């Protein structure tokens, strides 16, 4: 009889606990800065995505036991929720080292990315999920030496896995901010595939070279009290 391990973090479901809107924001600045006597300064482009902020914020809400805003509309630039997602996006980058990690992975050969995913990332995400914690993941899609392609990477949130110890087949269940209200998104791979011939199969069909865990940190007290009220046990 096959030994199958099935782990889920609480009752988490993307359709219930994820944002109702997807990560396809219209063009517009991510951050605006106003200085006395100077024109407004704009930085970033929301159309490049706020996936890391959305992933971190979904975990924030889940840990608090609070529902995400019940709206299918993207938060307007400058609104409280938009600002919160931007703040959590920066937190997910783990500056200054985070972007360098993405860039380093972009430059590595496919086999190296696979070995790091299999030998380091998979055990780490498994430990997080075994402890009942949603696991933010950085996802590498393409190989490139061009730092302008950093935006081709992505951030998602793992909430469970199924592992057939006999066959080595693994299925990681994920919340992907690019797809709202979808509960059947998965990464599939085999831990016995040491050469990475099969690699990672994403249920949406997109290319995934590898993934790594993104260290999560709770929101600071000011942001926590701003979003959730004065009491913040995070």
PyMOL commands that set and color helices and strands:
alter all, ss='L'
color gray80, all
select helices_A, chain A and resi 14-17+46-48+51-64+80-93+97-107+110-130+147-152+221-228
alter helices_A, ss='H'
color red, helices_A
select strands_A, chain A and resi 4-8+31-33+41-43+135-140+154-164+169-175+186-190+201-202+210-213
alter strands_A, ss='S'
color yellow, strands_A
deselect
rebuild
show_as cartoon
